């Protein structure tokens, strides 16, 4: 058994798989963010759309059309801030390669809990240096 793509020492089945495959609600905004990273690594578009806040959700995703597709390398959560019972912020860096070239996505994401479920609202991307 390998560790979960989100970077925790747990297996996929006991970590993000419980959310992505089994439909368990994310207990925290950070857990949702980690599961969304994992969903990107696995190309799980339906999960990504289902966990996007309706006010910002795109009509569709087409991850399979990315050519060449990104190869996700790792996730580092830099900071998690619970603003109140229904709002949180998670800052993270995701590393990936496209066509052999390394990239970093540094984002501060906003989350909202709606009807007991954390949803990704939007985020601010930090410029890379």
Secondary structure as the mmCIF struct_conf table of DSSP 4:
data_model
#
loop_
_struct_conf.conf_type_id
_struct_conf.id
_struct_conf.beg_label_comp_id
_struct_conf.beg_label_asym_id
_struct_conf.beg_label_seq_id
_struct_conf.end_label_comp_id
_struct_conf.end_label_asym_id
_struct_conf.end_label_seq_id
HELX_LH_PP_P HELX_LH_PP_P1 UNK A 2 UNK A 2
STRN STRN1 UNK A 3 UNK A 3
HELX_LH_PP_P HELX_LH_PP_P2 UNK A 4 UNK A 4
TURN_TY1_P TURN_TY1_P1 UNK A 5 UNK A 6
BEND BEND1 UNK A 7 UNK A 7
BEND BEND2 UNK A 9 UNK A 10
STRN STRN2 UNK A 11 UNK A 11
TURN_TY1_P TURN_TY1_P2 UNK A 12 UNK A 15
HELX_RH_AL_P HELX_RH_AL_P1 UNK A 16 UNK A 20
TURN_TY1_P TURN_TY1_P3 UNK A 21 UNK A 22
HELX_LH_PP_P HELX_LH_PP_P3 UNK A 24 UNK A 26
BEND BEND3 UNK A 27 UNK A 28
HELX_RH_AL_P HELX_RH_AL_P2 UNK A 29 UNK A 42
TURN_TY1_P TURN_TY1_P4 UNK A 43 UNK A 43
HELX_RH_AL_P HELX_RH_AL_P3 UNK A 45 UNK A 50
TURN_TY1_P TURN_TY1_P5 UNK A 51 UNK A 51
STRN STRN3 UNK A 52 UNK A 52
TURN_TY1_P TURN_TY1_P6 UNK A 54 UNK A 56
BEND BEND4 UNK A 59 UNK A 59
HELX_RH_3T_P HELX_RH_3T_P1 UNK A 63 UNK A 65
BEND BEND5 UNK A 67 UNK A 68
HELX_LH_PP_P HELX_LH_PP_P4 UNK A 69 UNK A 70
STRN STRN4 UNK A 71 UNK A 84
TURN_TY1_P TURN_TY1_P7 UNK A 85 UNK A 86
STRN STRN5 UNK A 87 UNK A 98
TURN_TY1_P TURN_TY1_P8 UNK A 99 UNK A 100
STRN STRN6 UNK A 101 UNK A 114
TURN_TY1_P TURN_TY1_P9 UNK A 115 UNK A 116
STRN STRN7 UNK A 117 UNK A 126
HELX_LH_PP_P HELX_LH_PP_P5 UNK A 127 UNK A 128
#
